[in-house]
Amino acid sequence: MIQINIDVMLAKQKMSVTELANRVGITLANLSILKNGRAKAIKLETLDKICAALDCQPGDILTFLPESEESE
């Protein structure tokens, strides 16, 4: 399972979800779906824009959790 850590990076940058959505050029609804882990996919272009807006690397946003850790 891939965990999305956008909340962590937003807090580090002291940025709101609305500001990030505006900077990336996606709707607040779509960013919320991604942020809450309900997205099934993410375009590399979108990931690139998120990383640029948050001044981070993809690994700062995406974390792999082995199946054994998912149930914890």
Steps between C-alpha positions, in 0.01 A plus 500: 500500500620850421433760770466867401664747740389831354373619841851470647654703220222760515568548871875532443441765234219667700278477192127436478341233284326776304830678429660174384204422273530845343876470451471153347197583287269223619166523672477499876280191474764307302778607736287388796448159338875467457579633848255262667645195325192429289670560163574197284767679295692824466641649183874557507434854380281561806759345733764723340290812561427397861871446566586837344233679706607331825874511420538128568582165342241235400628283785400772746140460385473129417579221745477127430342295778535121475173311539591388854511866613170595332289329764679663796 
